[in-house]
């Protein structure tokens, strides 16, 4: 028997620290704290993304990969 769990991804916007354009990121709300690198959809620079999933909200922070948090 295989159990299948579907997680509804949340879409949140944040600003690129290089080109300052707003863009959307797909967030998995089942993971409380996340940190990863994703390339900007506009300028292609690597963005360091930190996500904190709360009970009612998702907080997303961005930084230049070379600067860190």
N, C-alpha and C positions, 0 to 999 in steps of 0.2 A: 504494500500500500504506500503510495506516494502522497505526501501532503504538500499542497501548493499554497503559498502565502503571497498574496499580491500587496505590494507596498505602493501607495499612491505618492508619486514624486510631487514635490512642491516647486513651483517656479518663483524665484525671487530675483529682484533686480539689484545691481550694485554697479559702482563706477570703476572703470579701469584707472589704475594709478599712473598710467603712461599717457594715454590719449584723452582721458577724462570723459569718455563716452559711457553712457549707461547701457548695460546689457543684461540679459537674463541668464540665470544659472539654474540647473535642475538640482534640487536638494532632496536627499533621502531623509525623511523625517524620523526614521527608525533608529538613526545613529545620533546620539545626543551631542557629541563634540566631534568635529571633522576639521582636518587641515590638509589641503592638497594644492597642486599647481595645475592651472588650466590656462591655455593660450587665449589672449583677447581675440574676440571674433572680428574686431575691426583692424587693430594694428599688429596683431600676432605676437605681441610681447608676452612673456610668461607672468601670470598673475598668481600670487600666493593668496589663497582663499582660506579664511577661517570661518567656520559655521558653528553656532550654538543653537540647538533646538530646545526651546522652552515649551511650557504647557500650552501657551496661547500664541506664541510668536516664534519666528526664526530670525536670529540676528546673523548678518553676514558682513564680514570685514574683508577688505582687500588691501594688498600691499605689493610693492615691487618685489619680485623674487629675491633680488640681490640685497634688498634692505631688511627683509624679514619683519617679524612683529616685535 
